[in-house]
C-alpha cells in the first residue's frame, strides 16, 4: 500500500462535486471547425432567480456582507479564475474589456441583469472555439512535420502568467500543448497516426460541446462565481444539478461510487464513497484522472475536455453492468495510462458501516491487544428511525455493539480510526461522543446575529472508560472534527495523525424558482471555544503526511471563512492525557526516527514537493525520457531504502516496481470480482482490512501502549458482564 501512496499524493478536494449517477448521454452531431459560436442570451427566469439568490445571500448567509463594489470586484476575479485559470484562452484585450464591469456587477446582480455575465461567458466560449479550431487545423496541416529534438519547454503553471496580447502568442502556447499531448501518447505506446486521429476526435468533440452550450451553462458559471464570493461552500445548483445533488445525498447510487471534479480538461477523482464499487475494487484512487470511458463490448470513448456531467452520464449505467475507465494514475510520469473495470452497484448504507479489528502490539514479553474501530462516515438510517424500527442502523449503535464485542475479547485499549472520514450526521457525532464521556456539551453552533447553541450528550452513562486514541488525517472533516475535538478537549483520549480538513461551517438547501441554493448559515465551535473552521483539529502527536496543506483542506480554498473563537462551554476536562504528552511525544519520536515506513513517507513527501516544483516540461523527446527515468529511479531508490531497512528483497528495476504495483491492482480486481459474486461474503470480508501493513495504525497502537504504562492506575478495558 505504501508503494502506491505516491500515486495518490496530489489529492485535491473540490468545492463542487458530483456523484456518479446520471442518465445516458445523447448523441452529438459534428460541428465544422470553422463554424461560428452563437452567443447565448439570458432569460427572464434568470433575472427572477438571481434576485431570489441575492436576497437569500444578503439575509441568510452566516457572514453579513454588503452588495457593493468590493464584492463586485471579487466576483470578477473569481469568474476569471474559474473560466480561464491557466490564462490560455482570453486575450489581454478581453480582460481589459471585462474591467468595465469590475465596479458594477453588484448593481447588475441587484437588478437581476445577466447581460454582463453572458457577455463575458460568450467571449470566453468564442476564444475556446478559436483555440480548438486552431488545434484541429494544426493537426491537419502541421502536426506530422513536428520535430521533437528542439530545446523547447512548456510552462504548466500559468496561474500568474501575463495575459497574451495577441493570438499569435496563444498559437505558440497551444502548439506546445499539442506537442506535449503527442509526447504523452507516444510514451503510452501509441503510434503517430493513431495519436493524431485520437487528438482530432478529442478536439472535435470539445468543439461540439462549445457550440452546444446552453444559457443555463452561462448562468450557472457566473452565479457560482457570485456565491463563492461569500464562501466556497455556498453554491447555486441549476435544475439539472439539483437533481444530481439530491442523488448525491441519497445512499442508493447505481454507479461506481466516486466523487469527481473537473480540473482543466480532465475529470479527476476526488474521493471514493466508502462501501462503493470503486472502493471495493481498489483499482481507482483519489487524484487519478479519467481520460476515457467504455461500456461492455464497446470501444473506450475519449473524454478529455468533456463537461463533468457528460462524463458522469457515460459512467453511470444499470446495476450489475461493467464500465471500463482509462485513467492516468495520480503521479504517473510521461502520461502512461491504464484501463480498469468496475462493476456498477448500489452504494448501500450497511457497506459504509463501522468495522472492528484487533491490533496486537508486542510490549516486552507481553502482547497487548488493541481494539480498532474504523468509521468511514457518520451515518444513520433516518427512515428507519422515523418508522421506529428497533434495528435501524446508525454509527453510534454499530460502534456500541462493536465496543461490547471487543471488551468481551479482552482488549487493553481502543483506537477509533477516522482517517478519510469526511463527516455526515452531526447528531451521530454527538451521540458517539456520549459513549466515552458523562453527560455534557459536545459542540457549539453559532448562527446569524451571533446566537450560540450548545449541543450536548444528555446520557450520563459511559460505555467505554478505558484508554482511547482517535486517529485523523487531512481528509477527516466536519463531524469527524467535532468528535475528535470533543475527545481532545475533555482530555478523554489521545488524538494522533495529521491536521484535519478544517470544515467548520453548516450549510442548508433553499429552493429557488429555478434550481436551489446551498448556503452557509452557521459555524461549528469546539467546547473549548475554538472554531474547527480553517484550522481543523491539531493532533496531540503529529504523524508525517503526504497531503499538502496548501493544496488540500479548508485553508487551501479561496475566500474560506476564517478561524476564530468564542466563549468556552461549561465542561470539566481531565488532565491525565495532557500530563502524559511530553513523555509520549518523546517515545514516539524515538521510534519514528528509525521506522522505515515513517522515513519512507518523509522521503516521499520531499520527492513529491520536488516534482511539484518542476512546472516546466521539456518538449525534447530524449531529454524528456531522461527526466522521466531520473524520476523513476528516485522512486525505486526510495522503495529499496524501505525494503532494505525492513529486511525485504530489493527490486532491481523500475519495471519490477511497476509490475508489483500492477500485481497489487490485479489482486484487487480479482478480489472485487469474487466479492461481486457473493455479496454476503463481501460484507464480512470488508471488515478484515490489512491492518498489519498500516504503519500509522501500528504506531498509534504503540503510543496507546506507552500511555497504558505511563498511567499509575490500571486502565485496562474490563470485560462486559
Secondary structure as GFF3:
##gff-version 3
##sequence-region A 1 721
A	DSSP	alpha_helix	2	5	.	.	.	ID=ss1
A	DSSP	three_ten_helix	6	8	.	.	.	ID=ss2
A	DSSP	beta_strand	18	19	.	.	.	ID=ss3
A	DSSP	alpha_helix	44	60	.	.	.	ID=ss4
A	DSSP	alpha_helix	69	83	.	.	.	ID=ss5
A	DSSP	alpha_helix	92	98	.	.	.	ID=ss6
A	DSSP	three_ten_helix	99	101	.	.	.	ID=ss7
A	DSSP	alpha_helix	105	111	.	.	.	ID=ss8
A	DSSP	alpha_helix	115	141	.	.	.	ID=ss9
A	DSSP	three_ten_helix	143	145	.	.	.	ID=ss10
A	DSSP	beta_strand	153	155	.	.	.	ID=ss11
A	DSSP	alpha_helix	167	187	.	.	.	ID=ss12
A	DSSP	alpha_helix	192	211	.	.	.	ID=ss13
A	DSSP	alpha_helix	215	228	.	.	.	ID=ss14
A	DSSP	beta_strand	235	237	.	.	.	ID=ss15
A	DSSP	alpha_helix	239	249	.	.	.	ID=ss16
A	DSSP	beta_strand	258	263	.	.	.	ID=ss17
A	DSSP	beta_strand	266	272	.	.	.	ID=ss18
A	DSSP	alpha_helix	277	281	.	.	.	ID=ss19
A	DSSP	beta_strand	289	295	.	.	.	ID=ss20
A	DSSP	beta_strand	301	302	.	.	.	ID=ss21
A	DSSP	alpha_helix	308	315	.	.	.	ID=ss22
A	DSSP	beta_strand	322	328	.	.	.	ID=ss23
A	DSSP	beta_strand	337	343	.	.	.	ID=ss24
A	DSSP	three_ten_helix	349	352	.	.	.	ID=ss25
A	DSSP	beta_strand	355	363	.	.	.	ID=ss26
A	DSSP	beta_strand	366	374	.	.	.	ID=ss27
A	DSSP	alpha_helix	382	386	.	.	.	ID=ss28
A	DSSP	alpha_helix	395	408	.	.	.	ID=ss29
A	DSSP	beta_strand	413	417	.	.	.	ID=ss30
A	DSSP	alpha_helix	426	433	.	.	.	ID=ss31
A	DSSP	beta_strand	440	446	.	.	.	ID=ss32
A	DSSP	three_ten_helix	448	450	.	.	.	ID=ss33
A	DSSP	beta_strand	452	457	.	.	.	ID=ss34
A	DSSP	beta_strand	468	472	.	.	.	ID=ss35
A	DSSP	alpha_helix	479	490	.	.	.	ID=ss36
A	DSSP	beta_strand	494	497	.	.	.	ID=ss37
A	DSSP	beta_strand	505	511	.	.	.	ID=ss38
A	DSSP	beta_strand	516	525	.	.	.	ID=ss39
A	DSSP	beta_strand	541	542	.	.	.	ID=ss40
A	DSSP	three_ten_helix	554	556	.	.	.	ID=ss41
A	DSSP	alpha_helix	576	594	.	.	.	ID=ss42
A	DSSP	alpha_helix	596	612	.	.	.	ID=ss43
A	DSSP	beta_strand	616	618	.	.	.	ID=ss44
A	DSSP	alpha_helix	621	645	.	.	.	ID=ss45
A	DSSP	alpha_helix	654	677	.	.	.	ID=ss46
A	DSSP	alpha_helix	679	686	.	.	.	ID=ss47
A	DSSP	three_ten_helix	691	693	.	.	.	ID=ss48
A	DSSP	alpha_helix	695	710	.	.	.	ID=ss49
###
